[in-house]
């Protein structure tokens, strides 16, 4: 997906506002839920990943990470191969098909309808899936990059003294209809597979972030509409 470059201008300090911190966290978690690479391993070894998640979470809500053991986010012994093997075991398709898929349409289908709706969201804001993107539109990384974009738009509009209501409502509805809806379905499956602590922790952090943001945005604009209706701006599943 084509995406905004985060915090590229003078108003872009990720510590300067709650939406900016959310945007940073969404983008960071999107990278963590992609197939592991050496950059991720280095950020775990050096403690950078834990530090970033702690700082941004503290801006969103000082209690966001309360009770979680964050040690798996900073391990000097982290290695790429075990992370990659575990990612494949948990999230990628095997002989019997996807085990704990990161595609929302697999968790709560039908997948084609889910993908059609998320693409309508993306296109409404001028975003498209790029040709070199390896994932489908309903993959968690694509959905988090979209929320990264929307939260950054909210931050920019507020910084410019303009109303961020459209971006706030879009975040509320997208969370409620997509990752905030299917991640709780995926979570028991992930627990059953006894995941490496790193991936279990990331999923818990993300679910807390989505719950926090949905609640915040519903306080501002009322509850998201989940029932399929012709009146929904993006149609219904």
N, C-alpha and C positions, 0 to 999 in steps of 0.2 A: 504494500500500500504506500502510495506517496504520502509523506507526512511532514508536519512542521518540524523545523529544526528547533529543539527546545532551548528556550532562554537565550536566544540569539541577540536580543536587543537590550537596551538599558533598563527596561521594565522587567527583565526576565530572571531576577534572582529567585531561585527556587525556595528560599527561606522567607520571601517577602509576603506571601499570602498563602492561605489554605489551598485555593485552586492551583497555584503554582506548585506547591508541594505535592498535591495529588497528581498533577501532570507528570512530575518527575518520577513519582512512585509507579505510576502506570507504565511509563516507558521503561523503567528499570526492571519491573517485574515481567514485562513482555520479553526483554532480553533473557531473563532467567528461565523463562518457560520455553525458549527456543532450544534447539539441540545444543548441548554444551560445547564450548570451544575454549581455547587457551586463555582468552581474555577473561572469561568467567572464572576459570580456575585461579588466575592471578589475583582477581579481586577478592576471592575467598581466602587465599593464602595470606594476602597482605592486610586483611581486615577491612578493606575499602567497602566491600558490599555491605557488611554489617553496619559500618559507620554511616553510610548513606541512608540505609533503610531506617536506622534509629533516628537520624536527624530529621528526615522528612516526615516520618511517622509522628514525631514529637510536635511538629507544626500542625499536622492534621488533628491530632488528639493525643495529649500526653499519656492517655491510658490505652492507646490502640494496641500496643504490644504487651500489655500487662499480663503476667503469668506465663508468657512464652519463653522457652529456653532458646536463646538466640545463638548459642555456641556453634551450631552447624553452619552459620553464615560466615564464620571466621575460623578457619582451620589451616594451620601451616602445613599440614600433611595432605591437603586436598590434591587429588590427581585426576587427570582428564578421563582416563579409561574407565575407572569405576563409575564416574558420573554418567558417561555416555552409555555404558552398558545398562545402568539402572534406568536412565531415561527411556531407552528402547524397551526395556522390560515393562515399564509402567504405561507408557503413553503411545507407543507406536504399534502398528498392526503386526500380528503374528500369523501363525498358521490358521488359527481359529478366528482371525479378524481382530479388530481393535480391542484391546483389553480394557484400558482405562483412557479412552480417547480424549484428547483436548479439543475435539470438534464439537461445538454445541449441538449441532444437528444430529450427531450420533447419540448424545446423551438424551436429548429431547427433540425427537424428529417430528415430522419427516424432514430429512436433511435438506432436500431441495428447497422446500418452503422456507426453512430457516435461513439458508444461504441467500435466497431471493430477498428476504426482508433485510438482512444485514447489508447486502449490497445497496438496497434502496437508501438505507441510512447513510452509507458512505458516499453514494453519488449525490445525495441531497446537499452535502457539505463540500462537494467538488473533489472528492477523493476517489481514487480507483486503485485496484490491485495491480501492482506493477508486473511486467512480464517476467522479471527474475524472482518473483515471490514464489517460494516453494510450498506455501501452505494455502489451503482453501479459505474463502472469506469468513467462514464460521470458526476458524481456529482461534484458540485463546490469544495467541500473539497478535493476530489481526484485530481482534476485538479490544485488546488492551491498548494497542497503538491508536485506535479510534478514540478511546476514552482519554488517552494522553493528549490527542489533538483537541478534543472538546474542552477539557479542563484548562489547557493552555489558552484557548480562545476565551473562556470565561475570565481567566486572569487578565488577559490583555484588554478586554472590554472594560473591566472594572478599573484598571490602571488608567484608561483613557477617559474615564468618567461617563461611559456609556452603559446601557442596560445589558447585562449578560443573560437575561431571562431565557432567550431562545436556546443558548448553549446549556443552560442549567436544566431546562426541561428535556432537552435531547439526552443529556447524561442520565437523568432520572429514568426516562423511559427505556433507554438502551440497557442500563444496568438491570432494571426490573424484568425486561423481556429476554435478555440474553445471558451474560455471564453470571449475574446475580440469581438467575433462575436455574441454570443448569449445573453450576459448580456444587451447590448443595446436593444434587443428585449424584455427581461424580464422587464426592468426598467419602461416603461409606465404602464405595468400591476401592478407592485408594487405600483407605485404612485396612481393608480386608487383605490387601496385597502386601501389607507391612513394608511401606516404602522406606528407602533411605531417609534419615531424619531431615536432610536438606530439603527434599521435595515435599515432605509432609509439612514442614514449617512454612515454606513458601506459600503453599496452598492455604494454610490457616491465615497467614498475613493478608493474602489477597482477599479472602472471604470477609475478614474483618474490615478491610478498607472499603469493599463494595457495600457492606451493610451500613457502615458509617456514612458513606456518601449518599446512598439511597435515602437514609433517614434525614440527612441534612437537606437534601433537595426536595423531599416530600414536605418538610416543614415550611419550605419557601413557596412551593407551588402545588401542594396537595398530592394525593396518592397517584401513582402511575396507573393507567388503565391496562389491565392484562387480558380482559375478555375480548376475543376477536370481534371487530366491528368495522363497518364501512366508514365510520366516523373517525377512526384512528388515522393520524396523518400519514403513516407509513403502511397502512393496511394491517392485516392481522394474520397470525398463524392459525 
